[in-house]
């Protein structure tokens, strides 16, 4: 078996340039693509969040999973498994092409949530983790994925509320979801 350390040399680190001196810190040259699914939802305050329990918060735009995305994720996580980063060896797999890391798909959740809604009158929101995550089907390179989000519950905490958001990741042209996750987000009141 061939050692996979050779891949580290050819895949640039996504961390290059992230930790700059204050005077070198400049805006990113490329802005995110504008959201095209529909009008973005704005949730105002904790009570506005509570009023949305049981509702779908939205559906994100489609996102194409490229080999460059997969390689960057491999570099950031040191997960160079051949089914993700070696197109030639991936031809021997049942999918015939490389597939995205399951955690790469899950990591798209915040990006997709930012496309769906924003909050007002909530000074701070933090990712609190996940209660359940299932990777149901693989995401082959070149596939397009999106996410639906449903607000399942809002629970009181000492400093605000904890929201449970059901994240369902879909692959274009496929009925079965690729990933289903119950994320937890802490919202701190004003």
C-alpha positions in Angstrom: 0.0 0.0 0.0 1.2 3.4 -1.0 1.8 6.0 1.8 -0.5 8.9 1.7 1.9 11.5 3.0 2.8 12.4 -0.6 -0.7 14.0 -0.9 0.1 16.5 1.9 2.8 18.0 -0.3 0.5 18.6 -3.3 -2.6 19.8 -1.5 -2.1 23.4 -0.2 -3.1 24.1 3.4 -6.2 26.2 3.7 -4.6 27.7 6.8 -2.0 29.4 4.8 -2.5 33.2 5.2 -5.3 32.8 7.9 -3.1 34.0 10.8 -1.8 37.3 9.6 -0.4 40.3 11.4 -3.1 42.9 12.1 -1.7 45.3 9.4 -1.8 42.4 6.8 -5.4 41.4 7.5 -7.4 42.4 4.5 -10.9 41.4 3.4 -11.3 38.2 1.4 -11.0 38.9 -2.3 -14.1 36.8 -3.2 -17.4 37.4 -1.6 -19.9 34.6 -1.2 -22.4 34.2 -4.1 -25.7 36.0 -3.5 -28.5 33.9 -2.2 -30.9 32.9 -4.9 -33.5 30.6 -3.2 -35.8 33.4 -2.0 -36.1 36.2 0.5 -34.0 35.6 3.6 -35.9 35.1 6.9 -35.0 37.5 9.7 -35.8 36.2 13.2 -36.1 39.1 15.8 -35.2 38.3 19.3 -35.6 35.2 21.5 -39.4 35.4 21.3 -39.2 35.5 17.5 -37.2 32.3 17.7 -39.7 30.7 20.0 -42.5 31.5 17.6 -40.9 29.5 14.8 -40.7 26.2 16.7 -42.0 23.4 14.4 -41.4 25.5 11.2 -39.0 25.1 8.4 -36.5 27.9 8.5 -35.6 27.5 4.9 -33.8 25.7 2.1 -30.3 26.7 1.1 -28.9 27.2 -2.4 -27.3 24.3 -4.1 -23.5 23.9 -3.5 -21.3 22.0 -5.8 -18.8 19.7 -4.1 -15.5 19.9 -6.0 -12.3 18.0 -5.6 -10.6 21.2 -4.5 -13.1 21.4 -1.6 -12.5 17.8 -0.7 -8.7 18.3 -0.8 -8.8 21.4 1.3 -10.9 19.6 3.9 -8.4 16.7 3.9 -5.6 19.1 4.4 -7.3 20.9 7.2 -8.2 17.6 9.0 -5.2 15.4 8.0 -7.8 12.9 6.7 -6.2 11.7 3.4 -8.2 8.5 3.0 -7.9 7.5 -0.7 -11.7 7.4 -1.3 -11.6 11.2 -0.7 -8.4 12.4 -2.3 -7.1 9.9 -4.9 -9.3 9.9 -8.0 -7.4 6.9 -9.6 -7.7 4.7 -6.5 -11.3 5.8 -6.1 -12.1 4.3 -9.5 -11.9 0.9 -7.6 -14.6 1.8 -5.2 -18.4 1.2 -5.7 -18.8 4.9 -6.6 -16.0 5.0 -9.2 -15.0 8.6 -8.1 -13.9 10.3 -4.9 -16.5 11.1 -2.3 -16.7 13.9 0.2 -15.8 13.3 3.8 -19.0 13.0 5.9 -17.7 15.7 8.2 -17.2 18.0 5.2 -20.9 17.7 4.4 -21.8 18.3 8.0 -19.5 21.3 8.1 -21.5 23.0 5.4 -24.3 23.5 7.9 -23.3 27.0 9.1 -22.8 28.2 5.5 -26.3 27.0 4.6 -27.9 28.4 7.8 -26.4 31.8 6.9 -28.1 31.6 3.5 -31.5 30.8 5.1 -31.9 33.3 8.0 -30.4 36.0 10.0 -31.2 37.2 13.6 -31.8 40.6 15.0 -31.8 41.6 18.6 -29.9 38.5 19.6 -26.4 39.6 20.5 -24.7 36.2 20.3 -25.3 32.7 18.9 -22.8 29.9 19.4 -22.7 26.3 18.0 -23.3 24.0 21.0 -22.8 20.7 19.1 -25.0 17.9 17.8 -27.2 15.4 19.5 -27.6 13.1 16.5 -25.8 12.8 13.2 -26.2 10.2 10.5 -24.3 10.0 7.2 -26.8 8.1 5.1 -25.4 8.1 1.5 -22.1 9.3 0.1 -21.6 12.6 -1.8 -19.5 12.0 -4.9 -17.3 14.7 -6.3 -19.2 16.9 -8.7 -22.5 16.4 -6.8 -24.6 19.3 -5.7 -25.9 19.4 -2.1 -28.2 21.7 -0.2 -29.8 21.7 3.3 -33.3 22.1 4.7 -33.5 23.3 8.3 -36.4 22.9 10.7 -36.6 24.4 14.2 -37.5 21.5 16.4 -37.4 23.1 19.9 -36.3 26.1 21.9 -35.3 25.3 25.5 -34.5 27.8 28.2 -31.0 28.0 29.7 -29.6 30.3 32.4 -28.2 32.7 29.7 -30.7 32.5 26.9 -32.0 29.5 25.0 -30.8 26.4 23.3 -32.3 25.7 19.8 -32.6 22.3 18.3 -32.4 22.5 14.5 -32.9 19.5 12.3 -30.5 19.8 9.3 -31.3 17.6 6.4 -28.7 17.6 3.6 -30.0 16.6 0.2 -28.2 15.6 -3.0 -29.6 16.9 -6.3 -31.4 14.2 -8.2 -31.6 11.8 -5.2 -34.6 11.3 -3.0 -32.8 9.9 0.1 -30.9 12.5 2.2 -27.1 12.3 2.4 -26.9 13.4 6.0 -29.4 14.2 8.8 -28.2 16.0 11.9 -29.8 17.6 15.0 -27.7 20.6 15.8 -27.8 22.6 19.0 -27.3 26.4 18.9 -27.1 28.6 22.0 -28.7 32.0 21.6 -27.9 34.6 24.3 -30.6 37.2 25.1 -30.1 40.9 25.1 
